[in-house]
Amino acid sequence: MTAEDRPASPPLTERQEARRRRILHASAQLAGRGGFDAVQMREVAEAAGVALGTLYRYFPSKIHLLVATMQDQLQHMHTTLRKRPPAGETSAERVAETLMRAFRALQREPQLADAMVRALTFADRSVSPEVDTVSRLTTAIILDAMGLEHPTPQQLSAVRVIEHTWHSALITWLSGRASIAQVKIDIETVCRLIDLTAPAAPAGATSTAPTAPAGATSTAPTAPAAPKGHGAV
């Protein structure tokens, strides 16, 4: 049976949800202390106070568990961002600020971040539903920052490219091949796609700015040219 054919799981009871939360907490704690290799299913079960067989019923493998841990971390980030939304003036600025806040949250626990990213990288088709949930959460976080409820196909395409860049930037930083400053530049650069995919003004729309009469010259002073060799600030 493929992941696509897998029947939907019934909702968890309150007791089952509490048990699942203990498992995810144990996973995050072990990963935070020792990274990917420190997350061993037997140790997770012991830390969470559940039988090993019970753990496997919730999460069939270590990869399933760590991808679910990333999903849980993103849900916490999403809640925090909704309570304290980004303050940028444009959509691109707000998305860049949001992703850098998420990045800094992961930066505080690099071992945990490395474990979750490695799990996403290793995930095969059996983990597709969990990986899809992580992608949907990331998309929701970006769309919230943009202030969009009904994005166009072009905007969704831009969001996907932004997600790919954010994920790649995280990998290159974790591997020591990119600095925080470079990550910030890359994120801000890719977020400019948002402006490029904004819907055009309706045909026939006119500007509300006053238009000078035909033949009239502007009385507004012309800004002096920047000295040669200096760019605009």
N, C-alpha and C positions, 0 to 999 in steps of 0.2 A: 504493500500500500504506500503510495506517495504522500508527501506532505499535503498536496492539494486535495487528496481523497480522504484525508483523515477527518473523522467526524468531530464536530465541535464538542469540547468538553463541557459538562454541566457546570453551573456556577458553584463555586466553593462555599461550603458552610463557614460560619464565623470561626469555628475551631480550626478548620482546614486552612483558612486564610491566615490565621495567627501562626500556624505551623509553617506555612509558606514564607511568611515574613521573617520568622526566626532563621529559616534556611538561607534566605537572601542576605540577611544581616551577617550570618556566620561566613558566608561566601565573601562578602565585601571586607570583613575584618581580616580573614586569612589572606586574601589578595593584597590588601593594603599593607600587610606586614611582609609578605614574601613574594608577591607577584604571581604570575600564572602557575609556576611549578608548586607553589605553596597550597594551591587549592586542590586537595585530594578528597575524593568523595567520602571516604571513611572519616576523615578529620572534620569535614563539614557536618556530617551526621552527628558526630559526638558533640561538636560545639553547639549545634542546634537542638540537641536533646531528642533526636528522632532515630528510629532504626534505619540501618543502611537501606533495607528494602523499601522503606517508606520514602526515603530521599529519591531513590530511583523511580518511584511512581510519579513523583512531582517533576523530576528532571532526569531524563533518560541518560544523560551524559554530562561530563564536565563542561563541554561547549554549550549545551543547552542552559546549564546553570549560570555560566558567566555572561551569556548574551541576555538572559533574564535579569541578571544583576545590573547590566548596563541599562536595560529598559527601566528598572526601578530607579536608578540614579537620574536618568533623564526625566522621569515623572516628578521627582523631587525638584529638579532644576526648573521644570515648567511651572510648578506651583510657586516657587520663589520668584520667578520672572513675572508671573501674573500679579503678584503682590507688589512688586517693585519693577514696573515696566521700564524699558530703556527710554532715555530722554532726548535722543537725536531728533533733529528737525526733519530729516528726510527718511524715507523707507530704508535706503541703503545704509545710512548712518545708524539707524536703530538695529538693523539686522547685524551689522558689523559689531556693534556694542554688545548685543545679545550673545553672539557666538564667542566673543572674547571673554565675556563673563563666564560662559560655560567652559571655555578652555581653561580659565584660571581656576575654576572649581576642580577640574581634573588635574591641573598642575599641582594643586596642594597634596594630591595623593597619586604620585606618578606610578607607583607599583600597581595600584588598583587600575589606573587608566591603561597601563600596558597590558594587564591581564584581560581586560574587557576588549580592547582593540585586537589583541591576538585571537581571542575567541571569535570575534566577528570575521577575521581574516580566514580562520580555519573552518568556519561553518560550511557544511555541505547542505544539500537540498532538504535533508531531514530537519534542519533548523530553520527552514524558510519562514514559517509563521512567526517565529520569535524575531528573526532578522527584519521581517516586514514591519513588525510592531515598532522596532527601534527606528526604522526609516520614517514611519508615519509620525512618531513622536517628534523626531527632528524637524520634519516638514511643518508640523503644527506649531512648534516653537518659532520657526522662521516666519510663518504666515501671521502669527500673533504680532510679531515685531513689525511686520509690514502693515498691519491693520487691515488685512484682507480676509473676507469670508468666502468670496467667490472669485478665485484667481482665474485668469485666462490660461489656455494651454501654453502660451509663450511664457507666462510668469511661472507656471509650474515647472517648465523646462529650466528656467533660470534657477529656481529653487533647487532642482536636482543637481545642477552643476555646482551650486554653492555648497550643497551637502558633500559632494564628492571632494571638493577642494578642502573643506574643513576636516574631513576624515583623513585626507592625504597629508595635510599640514600637521595633524596630530601625530601621524605615524612618523613623519620626518623629524618632528621635535623629540618624540620618544626615543628615536634611534640616534639622537645627537647630531643630526644632519641639518638642523635649522634652529635658529635662535628664536626667542619669544618675539623679538622685534621683527624678524622676517615673517613669522606666522601672522603677525598683526598686519603687515603690509599686504601679504597674499590675501587675507580675509577681506580687507578693505577694498582691494582691487577687484576681486570677484564679485563683491556685493554691488558694484556699479552696474552689473548686468540688470539689476532691478530697475534702474532708471531707463535702460535701453528697451526693456520689455513693457514699460508702462503704456496703457492704451492711448492711442492718439486722440486728439480732440475731435469731436464730431465734425463731419464735413459741413462747411458753411458757417462754422462758429467764427465770430469776429472778436477781436481783442477789445477790452473795455478801456484801453489806454487811449487818450485823446490823440487825434491825427491832425498834423499841421495842414493848413490849406495848401492847395497846389501852388507851387512856385515860391512858397515861403521858405525862409531859411531858419534854422534853429538858432535860438538865442542862448542855448545852454553852452557853457564853456567847454572846450575840448580838453580832456585830460592830457597832460604832457606825456610824451613818449618816455618809457623807462629808459634809463641810461643803458648804453650798449654793454652787454655782459651781465645784466641784472634781470632776473625774472620777476614776475608779479608775485606778490605775497598773498 
